[in-house]
Amino acid sequence: MADPPAAPAVTALPQPTESQQPDRPISPDSLIGQTAPQISALFGTPVFVRRDPPGEFWRYRGKSCVLEMFFYHRVDAVRLDHLETRGNGAASKEKSACIAALRKRGS
């Protein structure tokens, strides 16, 4: 008697990443520990980069705010360690709102 045919292999679909969900809010804390390529996928190319090993400083500038990111070389990758936001000029900008504005610009 022949064995029944094997069931086809089922491959799990990949989970959507932050960059695939442009309307989903990102908390500033969730960015900490992300790799440089992950941040680039979310925000695009920074307007300024300074590399001073073992760290890197990236700046993104929008109409109403500035996002500054501090990366450090880890064993496995360059990862985000700290971020700051500030208003562009006299305006004040809350971190989450600044991240959302710059993310839309980058996508």
Backbone as JSON, one array per atom type, in Angstrom:
{
  "sequence": "MADPPAAPAVTALPQPTESQQPDRPISPDSLIGQTAPQISALFGTPVFVRRDPPGEFWRYRGKSCVLEMFFYHRVDAVRLDHLETRGNGAASKEKSACIAALRKRGS",
  "N": [[0.84, -1.17, 0.0], [0.58, 2.2, -0.83], [2.1, 5.09, 0.6], [0.29, 7.97, 1.81], [0.3, 11.11, 0.02], [2.74, 13.53, 1.0], [2.03, 16.31, 3.08], [2.04, 19.66, 1.86], [4.83, 21.78, 2.55], [4.57, 24.37, 4.9], [5.26, 27.71, 4.94], [6.03, 30.19, 7.2], [4.76, 33.48, 7.12], [6.7, 36.45, 6.94], [6.91, 38.69, 9.72], [5.49, 41.96, 9.68], [7.69, 44.71, 9.4], [8.81, 47.68, 11.15], [9.3, 49.58, 9.14], [7.56, 48.76, 7.2], [5.15, 49.5, 8.1], [4.08, 52.34, 7.96], [2.22, 54.05, 9.26], [2.04, 53.3, 11.86], [2.65, 54.26, 15.15], [5.85, 54.98, 16.59], [7.59, 54.32, 19.49], [10.0, 56.29, 21.18], [11.73, 54.84, 22.88], [11.66, 52.29, 21.76], [13.36, 52.42, 19.65], [15.93, 52.36, 20.61], [18.79, 50.37, 20.61], [18.4, 49.43, 18.07], [19.81, 48.58, 14.87], [22.13, 50.35, 12.72], [21.42, 50.03, 9.9], [18.67, 49.38, 10.24], [17.63, 51.73, 11.35], [18.17, 53.49, 9.23], [16.42, 52.4, 7.34], [14.0, 53.2, 8.39], [14.12, 56.04, 8.57], [15.55, 57.05, 6.42], [18.3, 58.69, 4.74], [20.56, 60.34, 6.88], [20.99, 63.91, 7.49], [23.4, 64.66, 8.41], [26.38, 63.07, 9.42], [28.66, 61.97, 11.8], [31.57, 60.26, 12.42], [33.21, 58.94, 15.01], [35.07, 56.7, 16.16], [34.63, 54.78, 19.1], [32.04, 55.38, 18.24], [29.12, 56.81, 16.54], [27.46, 59.67, 15.26], [24.35, 60.73, 14.25], [22.27, 62.98, 12.43], [19.01, 64.04, 11.83], [16.92, 66.28, 10.13], [13.97, 68.1, 10.18], [11.1, 70.11, 9.17], [10.08, 71.13, 11.55], [11.54, 70.05, 13.65], [14.53, 68.54, 15.08], [16.29, 65.52, 15.05], [18.57, 63.75, 16.86], [20.91, 61.18, 16.89], [22.76, 58.75, 18.63], [25.08, 56.37, 18.08], [26.75, 53.3, 18.92], [29.52, 51.15, 18.42], [29.01, 47.8, 18.68], [29.66, 44.36, 19.56], [28.33, 42.82, 17.62], [27.15, 44.67, 15.81], [26.62, 48.11, 14.71], [24.85, 49.98, 16.91], [21.94, 51.84, 18.01], [22.23, 53.93, 20.75], [21.39, 56.16, 22.16], [19.05, 58.86, 21.9], [18.02, 62.16, 20.97], [15.72, 64.89, 20.78], [14.89, 68.07, 19.42], [13.41, 71.31, 19.08], [13.23, 72.97, 15.92], [14.77, 75.85, 15.56], [12.95, 78.2, 17.42], [10.86, 76.63, 18.13], [9.38, 74.02, 20.1], [9.58, 70.49, 20.36], [8.0, 67.45, 20.93], [9.32, 64.21, 21.61], [8.08, 61.83, 20.42], [6.35, 62.96, 18.5], [8.16, 64.31, 16.87], [9.69, 62.15, 15.9], [7.68, 60.81, 14.45], [7.09, 62.74, 12.47], [9.55, 62.98, 11.11], [9.9, 60.39, 10.25], [7.85, 60.03, 8.39], [8.82, 61.72, 6.46], [11.1, 60.36, 5.71], [10.14, 58.01, 4.58]],
  "CA": [[0.0, 0.0, 0.0], [1.39, 3.42, -0.96], [1.9, 6.12, 1.62], [-0.41, 9.15, 1.28], [1.25, 12.18, -0.32], [3.11, 14.41, 2.11], [1.42, 17.64, 3.07], [3.0, 20.67, 1.43], [5.46, 22.54, 3.63], [3.98, 25.69, 5.1], [6.26, 28.68, 5.35], [5.43, 31.32, 7.93], [4.98, 34.79, 6.52], [7.48, 37.31, 7.83], [6.16, 39.72, 10.43], [5.77, 43.28, 9.14], [8.66, 45.49, 10.15], [8.41, 49.07, 11.37], [9.32, 50.31, 7.88], [6.42, 48.33, 6.4], [3.94, 50.01, 8.75], [4.4, 53.75, 8.14], [1.28, 54.78, 10.1], [2.12, 52.81, 13.23], [3.55, 55.11, 15.94], [7.06, 54.37, 17.13], [8.02, 54.94, 20.74], [11.44, 56.56, 21.17], [12.45, 53.76, 23.56], [11.75, 51.1, 20.91], [14.46, 52.6, 18.69], [17.2, 52.06, 21.28], [19.26, 49.02, 20.33], [18.25, 49.12, 16.65], [21.05, 48.71, 14.11], [22.19, 51.47, 11.78], [20.56, 49.78, 8.73], [17.25, 49.44, 10.63], [17.29, 53.15, 11.48], [18.15, 54.03, 7.87], [15.2, 51.94, 6.68], [12.88, 53.97, 8.93], [14.24, 57.49, 8.43], [16.29, 57.46, 5.24], [19.68, 59.14, 4.93], [20.66, 61.51, 7.75], [21.58, 65.1, 6.87], [24.76, 64.81, 8.93], [26.94, 61.91, 10.12], [30.04, 62.11, 12.3], [32.08, 58.97, 12.91], [34.32, 59.02, 15.96], [35.08, 55.38, 16.81], [33.71, 53.68, 18.76], [30.66, 55.83, 18.09], [28.67, 57.59, 15.4], [26.42, 60.64, 15.55], [23.53, 60.99, 13.07], [21.27, 64.04, 12.61], [17.91, 64.19, 10.88], [16.31, 67.6, 10.32], [12.69, 68.32, 9.52], [10.65, 71.51, 9.22], [9.78, 71.59, 12.9], [12.37, 69.46, 14.71], [15.8, 67.88, 14.78], [16.48, 64.26, 15.76], [19.99, 63.41, 16.93], [21.05, 59.78, 17.31], [24.12, 58.37, 19.02], [25.3, 54.94, 17.89], [28.03, 52.77, 19.38], [29.91, 49.87, 17.83], [28.89, 46.65, 19.57], [30.32, 43.18, 19.0], [27.61, 42.33, 16.45], [26.69, 45.71, 14.89], [26.52, 49.48, 15.2], [23.49, 50.07, 17.45], [21.52, 53.11, 18.6], [22.38, 53.93, 22.2], [20.72, 57.32, 22.76], [18.53, 59.83, 20.94], [17.5, 63.42, 21.5], [15.01, 65.73, 19.82], [14.74, 69.47, 19.81], [12.71, 72.1, 18.08], [14.04, 73.64, 14.91], [14.57, 77.25, 15.87], [12.36, 78.45, 18.73], [9.78, 75.67, 18.39], [9.67, 72.85, 20.91], [8.98, 69.31, 19.73], [7.97, 66.24, 21.74], [10.07, 63.15, 20.91], [7.25, 60.97, 19.57], [5.85, 63.75, 17.37], [9.31, 64.55, 16.0], [9.99, 60.87, 15.24], [6.63, 60.56, 13.46], [7.25, 63.68, 11.36], [10.75, 62.64, 10.34], [9.7, 59.06, 9.65], [7.05, 60.22, 7.18], [9.71, 62.35, 5.49], [12.05, 59.35, 5.25], [9.54, 56.86, 3.87]],
  "C": [[0.89, 1.24, 0.0], [1.07, 4.39, 0.16], [1.14, 7.29, 1.0], [0.62, 10.24, 0.97], [1.5, 13.07, 0.89], [2.41, 15.75, 1.96], [2.46, 18.66, 2.62], [3.56, 21.42, 2.64], [4.83, 23.92, 3.7], [5.08, 26.61, 5.62], [5.56, 29.84, 6.03], [5.74, 32.61, 7.19], [5.8, 35.64, 7.47], [6.58, 38.35, 8.49], [6.48, 41.07, 9.81], [6.78, 44.01, 10.03], [8.13, 46.9, 10.33], [8.33, 49.82, 10.04], [8.17, 49.91, 6.97], [5.11, 48.84, 6.98], [4.12, 51.5, 9.02], [3.45, 54.52, 9.05], [1.33, 54.36, 11.56], [3.09, 53.69, 14.02], [4.74, 54.31, 16.48], [7.4, 55.08, 18.43], [9.52, 55.18, 20.66], [12.24, 55.42, 21.8], [12.61, 52.52, 22.69], [12.87, 51.21, 19.88], [15.82, 52.25, 19.29], [17.56, 50.59, 21.03], [19.11, 48.62, 18.87], [19.6, 49.32, 15.95], [20.98, 49.92, 13.18], [21.34, 51.21, 10.53], [19.06, 49.82, 9.06], [16.8, 50.9, 10.75], [17.22, 53.8, 10.1], [16.89, 53.63, 7.12], [13.99, 52.74, 7.15], [12.93, 55.44, 8.55], [14.95, 57.96, 7.17], [17.71, 57.89, 5.6], [19.72, 60.35, 5.84], [21.27, 62.69, 7.0], [23.02, 65.3, 7.31], [25.15, 63.53, 9.65], [28.35, 62.25, 10.55], [30.44, 60.76, 12.88], [33.32, 59.21, 13.74], [34.35, 57.7, 16.7], [35.37, 55.49, 18.3], [32.28, 54.12, 18.53], [30.41, 56.56, 16.78], [27.54, 58.5, 15.86], [25.68, 60.9, 14.24], [22.53, 62.09, 13.41], [20.27, 64.0, 11.46], [17.25, 65.53, 11.18], [15.02, 67.67, 9.51], [12.31, 69.78, 9.6], [10.5, 72.01, 10.64], [10.67, 71.01, 13.99], [13.64, 68.84, 14.15], [15.87, 66.63, 15.65], [17.96, 63.92, 15.69], [20.12, 62.03, 17.55], [22.52, 59.47, 17.55], [24.24, 56.85, 18.97], [26.65, 54.55, 18.46], [28.26, 51.41, 18.75], [29.83, 48.8, 18.92], [29.6, 45.48, 18.9], [29.67, 42.78, 17.68], [27.26, 43.39, 15.42], [26.85, 47.09, 15.52], [25.07, 49.66, 15.63], [23.22, 51.43, 18.09], [21.55, 53.0, 20.12], [21.56, 55.04, 22.86], [20.17, 58.19, 21.64], [17.99, 61.04, 21.66], [16.74, 64.12, 20.39], [15.0, 67.15, 20.35], [13.99, 70.19, 18.7], [13.69, 72.73, 17.11], [13.8, 75.13, 15.08], [13.98, 77.38, 17.26], [11.31, 77.41, 19.1], [10.26, 74.51, 19.26], [8.98, 71.65, 20.26], [9.1, 68.12, 20.66], [8.6, 65.11, 20.93], [9.21, 62.33, 19.96], [6.75, 61.71, 18.34], [6.97, 64.02, 16.37], [9.65, 63.28, 15.21], [8.95, 60.58, 14.16], [6.79, 61.47, 12.25], [8.45, 63.32, 10.49], [10.62, 61.29, 9.66], [8.88, 59.19, 8.38], [7.9, 60.85, 6.08], [10.64, 61.31, 4.88], [11.44, 58.24, 4.44], [8.97, 57.26, 2.53]]
}
